[in-house]
Amino acid sequence: MDYAKKGAPKKRKPATKSRNAGGRSGGAVRNRKGNGSPKPPIKQVLITLLVVLAFGVGLWMLKSGEPEVVVSSQDSPNASSERELEPLPEKPEERWQYIRELENSTVEVDVPERQESRPRLMQCGSFRNFNDADTLRANIAMQGFESQVRESHGSNGRWFRVILGPFENLRAAQRVNNQLQRAGIYGCQIWLWNLD
């Protein structure tokens, strides 16, 4: 393109001023009174003065309400080293007699034999089929506990019971039962240990 032959640039038409909804132009708004800064309303000035005055009165009341601290020559560190230490008062005589009575008394408690200290066993299942009982025994073994499958004959036929134990007390059996429940093995019952 040859810029030398192009010629002078075309003149643009002056832009028309658009008016917004309020009828004002897009430029800065001028104060019509002529001095350039609006005056604050008298109510705001009075409220501000009242707040500042109340704050000042509050500070003055706080300061005047404090007791004055007077340092006497007796309370100074040098004065305490110079004067003699006063002896402590004597220990008062005890007014209460129950302290001596409790020191010399004895209490006897009769504790019956606790059932918890008796040995326990835990039965986790009873099956007609030996394979079902052996599967449960294997699941219990996977949790780290040793169990046995015992065959029993009763009035309703032959059963294969999965037994754990003996445990020395109820608390030990319950601890193992809780661990089995966390592993998904439910239905274990804790009984007193019988050797039959």
Secondary structure, 3 states (H helix, E strand, C coil): CCCCCCCCCCCCCCCCCCCCCCCCCCCCCCCCCCCCCCCCCHHHHHHHHHHHHHHHHHHHHHHHHCCCCCCCCCCCHHHHHHCCCCCCCCCCCCCCCHHHHHHHCCCCCCCCCCHHHCCEEEEEEEECCHHHHHHHHHHHHHCCCCEEEEEEEECCEEEEEEEEEEECCHHHHHHHHHHHHHCCCCCCEEEECCCC
